[in-house]
Amino acid sequence: MLIPLLLALWAGPTSTTPVHDVPVDRALFTFRVGFWNNLHHFLYVLGRARNNAPDARREAVVNAPKDLEGLAARPEAERTAWDEAVAFYAAGPSKKDAVFDGDLVRQTQRIAAARDAPDLSAADLDPALAATLAKAAPIYRAVWWPRHQRAAAARRDELQALVEKHGDALVKRLTSLYGTTWPADPRTIVGVAWQLPREHPLLVLQSPHDDEQHEHESEQSPV
């Protein structure tokens, strides 16, 4: 499972820092779980299901609309707002490919970089997308986030353990195949999405420098 995952990661954006062999005590990857990224991916998958997209029969997509526990107890205004958020995704982001559509990938990276920020004001998102996420956020936090967070954290820990166990061997294989050496800075994988099947974890890749840029922008943004 990890070989295809790491191959996909290797093909992602690269850092301009020098490369060398990775010391044994350095983390090859860091997995994180963030509120905004999980909300974004949940709405994306719900939109795919609503559109009956080609992947609508996959485990992650077909099961997501069934996850309704707690929604019926929310006020009608909140249920309507949530349905409008799903409709927005169905009409736009969910029609795009989460891996190969450049604009969606950029928006997703910015959302993932926000982690658990109070809002997305520093994320430089499409205004309509930012407004949709802001409207859906309180509902998602009240209904889904506690159980999604627990599930994503468990998946994160499982992936991290696999990397610690098999990472050195895979890095040697990848660097041999590509005739290069591993980046000086470890890759960072952001946003383990709870609802995706174990064999196809949807992850958002950022370099450490992407994180530093986001943190700098956040410091300059008005509260």
C-alpha positions as CSV (number, residue, x, y, z in Angstrom):
1,M,0.0,0.0,0.0
2,L,2.8,2.5,0.9
3,I,4.7,2.0,-2.3
4,P,2.0,3.6,-4.5
5,L,1.5,6.2,-1.9
6,L,5.1,7.3,-1.8
7,L,5.3,7.2,-5.6
8,A,2.5,9.6,-5.7
9,L,4.1,11.8,-3.1
10,W,7.4,11.8,-5.0
11,A,5.7,13.1,-8.0
12,G,4.3,16.1,-6.1
13,P,5.8,19.6,-5.6
14,T,9.5,19.5,-4.7
15,S,11.5,21.8,-2.5
16,T,14.5,23.8,-3.9
17,T,16.6,22.9,-0.9
18,P,19.7,20.6,-1.3
19,V,19.1,16.9,-1.1
20,H,21.1,14.3,0.7
21,D,20.7,11.0,2.5
22,V,18.1,11.1,5.3
23,P,19.6,10.6,8.8
24,V,18.0,7.6,10.6
25,D,16.6,9.8,13.4
26,R,14.7,12.2,11.0
27,A,11.1,11.8,10.2
28,L,10.5,11.0,6.6
29,F,6.9,12.2,6.7
30,T,4.6,13.9,9.2
31,F,0.9,13.2,9.1
32,R,-1.6,15.7,10.5
33,V,-5.4,16.0,10.9
34,G,-7.0,19.4,10.4
35,F,-10.6,20.6,10.8
36,W,-10.8,22.6,7.6
37,N,-9.3,20.0,5.4
38,N,-11.7,17.3,6.7
39,L,-14.7,19.6,6.2
40,H,-13.6,20.3,2.6
41,H,-13.1,16.7,1.7
42,F,-16.4,15.6,3.3
43,L,-18.3,18.2,1.3
44,Y,-16.3,17.2,-1.8
45,V,-17.2,13.6,-1.4
46,L,-20.9,14.4,-0.7
47,G,-20.9,16.5,-3.9
48,R,-19.5,13.6,-5.8
49,A,-22.2,11.4,-4.5
50,R,-24.9,13.9,-5.3
51,N,-23.6,14.1,-8.9
52,N,-23.5,10.3,-9.3
53,A,-19.9,10.8,-10.4
54,P,-17.9,7.9,-11.9
55,D,-16.5,7.1,-8.4
56,A,-19.9,7.3,-6.7
57,R,-19.9,3.5,-6.0
58,R,-16.6,3.7,-4.2
59,E,-16.7,3.0,-0.5
60,A,-15.8,6.6,0.5
61,V,-18.4,8.2,-1.8
62,V,-21.3,5.7,-1.4
63,N,-21.1,5.7,2.4
64,A,-20.6,9.4,3.1
65,P,-24.3,10.4,2.5
66,K,-25.3,7.7,5.0
67,D,-23.4,9.5,7.8
68,L,-26.3,11.5,9.1
69,E,-26.2,10.8,12.8
70,G,-27.0,14.0,14.7
71,L,-28.0,16.1,11.7
72,A,-31.8,15.7,12.2
73,A,-31.5,17.2,15.6
74,R,-30.1,20.5,14.3
75,P,-32.4,23.4,13.6
76,E,-34.0,23.6,10.2
77,A,-31.9,26.6,9.2
78,E,-28.7,24.7,9.9
79,R,-29.9,21.7,7.9
80,T,-30.8,24.0,5.0
81,A,-27.4,25.7,5.2
82,W,-25.7,22.3,5.1
83,D,-27.7,21.2,2.1
84,E,-26.7,24.5,0.3
85,A,-23.1,23.8,1.0
86,V,-23.3,20.3,-0.5
87,A,-25.1,21.8,-3.5
88,F,-22.3,24.4,-4.0
89,Y,-19.7,21.6,-4.0
90,A,-21.8,19.5,-6.3
91,A,-22.1,22.4,-8.8
92,G,-18.4,23.3,-8.7
93,P,-15.5,21.7,-6.7
94,S,-16.9,18.2,-6.8
95,K,-17.0,18.2,-10.6
96,K,-13.2,18.5,-10.6
97,D,-10.6,15.8,-10.1
98,A,-9.0,16.0,-6.6
99,V,-5.7,14.9,-7.9
100,F,-5.3,16.3,-11.4
101,D,-7.2,19.6,-11.4
102,G,-4.6,22.2,-10.7
103,D,-6.9,24.9,-9.3
104,L,-8.7,22.4,-6.9
105,V,-5.3,21.1,-5.7
106,R,-4.1,24.6,-5.0
107,Q,-7.3,25.5,-3.1
108,T,-7.1,22.2,-1.2
109,Q,-3.5,22.8,-0.2
110,R,-4.4,26.3,1.2
111,I,-7.4,24.8,3.1
112,A,-5.1,22.1,4.6
113,A,-2.5,24.7,5.6
114,A,-5.2,26.4,7.7
115,R,-5.3,23.3,10.0
116,D,-7.6,24.3,12.9
117,A,-7.5,28.1,12.5
118,P,-10.6,30.0,13.7
119,D,-11.4,31.0,10.1
120,L,-10.0,31.0,6.6
121,S,-9.2,34.7,6.2
122,A,-5.5,34.0,5.7
123,A,-6.0,31.2,3.2
124,D,-6.4,33.2,0.0
125,L,-9.3,31.1,-1.2
126,D,-11.8,31.6,-3.9
127,P,-14.4,33.9,-2.1
128,A,-17.4,31.7,-2.8
129,L,-15.5,28.6,-1.6
130,A,-14.4,30.4,1.6
131,A,-17.9,31.6,2.3
132,T,-19.4,28.1,1.8
133,L,-16.9,26.6,4.2
134,A,-17.5,29.3,6.8
135,K,-21.2,28.7,6.6
136,A,-20.9,24.9,6.9
137,A,-18.2,25.0,9.6
138,P,-20.4,25.4,12.7
139,I,-22.7,22.6,11.6
140,Y,-19.9,20.2,10.7
141,R,-18.2,21.0,14.1
142,A,-21.4,20.2,16.0
143,V,-22.5,17.1,14.1
144,W,-19.6,15.3,12.5
145,W,-16.2,16.7,13.6
146,P,-15.8,14.8,17.0
147,R,-16.2,11.4,15.4
148,H,-14.4,12.3,12.2
149,Q,-11.5,13.7,14.2
150,R,-11.1,10.5,16.2
151,A,-11.3,8.3,13.1
152,A,-8.8,10.5,11.2
153,A,-6.4,10.5,14.1
154,A,-6.5,6.7,14.3
155,R,-5.7,6.5,10.6
156,R,-2.9,9.1,10.9
157,D,-1.3,7.0,13.7
158,E,-1.6,3.9,11.6
159,L,0.0,5.5,8.5
160,Q,2.8,7.0,10.6
161,A,3.6,3.6,12.1
162,L,3.8,2.1,8.6
163,V,6.2,4.8,7.5
164,E,8.4,4.3,10.5
165,K,8.5,0.5,9.9
166,H,8.9,0.5,6.1
167,G,10.1,4.1,5.2
168,D,13.8,3.5,5.0
169,A,13.4,0.6,2.6
170,L,11.0,2.5,0.4
171,V,13.2,5.6,0.3
172,K,16.1,3.5,-0.8
173,R,14.0,2.0,-3.5
174,L,12.5,5.3,-4.7
175,T,15.8,7.1,-4.8
176,S,17.3,4.2,-6.7
177,L,14.5,4.2,-9.3
178,Y,14.7,8.0,-9.8
179,G,18.5,8.2,-9.6
180,T,18.4,10.9,-6.9
181,T,18.6,11.5,-3.2
182,W,15.9,12.3,-0.6
183,P,15.1,16.0,0.1
184,A,16.9,17.6,3.1
185,D,13.6,18.5,4.6
186,P,11.1,15.8,5.4
187,R,7.9,15.9,3.4
188,T,4.7,16.9,5.3
189,I,1.4,15.2,4.5
190,V,-1.5,17.3,5.7
191,G,-5.1,16.3,6.2
192,V,-5.8,12.6,6.6
193,A,-9.4,12.4,5.6
194,W,-11.4,10.1,7.9
195,Q,-14.0,8.8,5.4
196,L,-11.7,7.4,2.7
197,P,-11.1,3.7,2.3
198,R,-7.9,2.3,3.8
199,E,-6.4,1.4,0.5
200,H,-6.9,4.9,-1.0
201,P,-6.1,7.5,1.7
202,L,-6.6,11.0,0.3
203,L,-3.8,13.1,1.5
204,V,-2.7,16.7,0.8
205,L,1.1,17.1,0.3
206,Q,3.0,20.2,1.4
207,S,6.7,20.8,1.9
208,P,7.9,22.3,5.2
209,H,8.4,25.6,3.3
210,D,4.8,25.7,2.3
211,D,4.0,25.6,6.1
212,E,6.4,28.4,6.8
213,Q,4.8,30.6,4.1
214,H,1.3,30.0,5.4
215,E,2.4,30.8,9.0
216,H,4.0,34.0,7.7
217,E,0.9,35.0,5.8
218,S,-1.2,34.3,8.9
219,E,0.9,36.6,11.0
220,Q,0.4,39.4,8.6
221,S,-3.4,38.9,8.2
222,P,-5.9,40.9,10.3
223,V,-7.6,39.0,13.1
